[in-house]
């Protein structure tokens, strides 16, 4: 028998324009474009997915270009496209089509480049909210994200609690730790100190060694020492170790597809992440009064986003539930091994009890 939802499925990659957007820094952007992917049941509850630092809006993707959460999304999968409409934006300041440093400034006709204003996670969320209004989407059943995407998800629950029922925040903390700030600082310095960076005025298509090094630094923090040891085992490849070749490859791969100014913009936005910033209260106060049902997932061995920190915050939330996933992948656990944690998301999506207490 044919699934009654089948005729309601859609897949679309498109963009939406926001006429004006005023940022936290005080600058106003005109004709802001956000690229998005939309898939699933057009009549179902809408689930917004927010991507991480080097991710993009292609969450499901196509058979020829699979998305970064392709294994989590689909008919009868954890994020069931027969039940839900799944939507994802490339973030403001991003690298894959949304308005960012490489975009054309409508006021000058030239790329923004180094003149692109600083943005925060809250600016990203505000842009998504305005884009949803432009798309005539009146409500979200849930917002889900990991890492930088988790920062956005947490802010969604703070900024627009009337608009969203549930927040799923993965591999993140309520504020970026000093350890995270330290690693981001190394990445920022590597890029800005590269002679080819030219204070942000580099030519289009310039490949920066500094960006490669920043990516290598990030890769070391994304996975556990045990995984590196098990995978590479001090094996040599020609005149270097396999782990060195792996990091060189990852750095070169990113530098060929990612705009350095965009990478800096997103790193600095991550640095700004603190739910208590400019809210005249502590993080404990934020947790006690967090206005949206919150489900958090942390991953064993996450070097930057402490599972203990996330759990401590979540158990103070009246409608909060924290899960811990045992894994060798560390921070990257939210990108793999869906069988370990996908059901945590699917089960909570099906429950509509926004006022219940689920601590513990």
BELQUI-V145075 format. One record per helix or strand of 2 or more residues. SS is the DSSP state (hx for helix, st for strand). FROM is the first residue (numbers start at 1). LEN is the number of residues. If there is no record, write none. Layout:
BEGIN
ss;from;len
SS;FROM;LEN
SS;FROM;LEN
END
This chain:
BEGIN
ss;from;len
hx;6;3
st;9;14
st;28;14
st;45;6
st;61;2
st;65;2
hx;70;3
st;73;2
st;79;2
st;84;6
hx;113;3
hx;121;14
st;140;7
hx;148;12
st;164;7
hx;178;15
hx;195;6
hx;209;14
hx;225;8
st;236;2
st;240;2
hx;242;14
hx;260;12
hx;283;6
st;293;7
hx;307;8
st;320;6
hx;330;6
hx;338;13
END
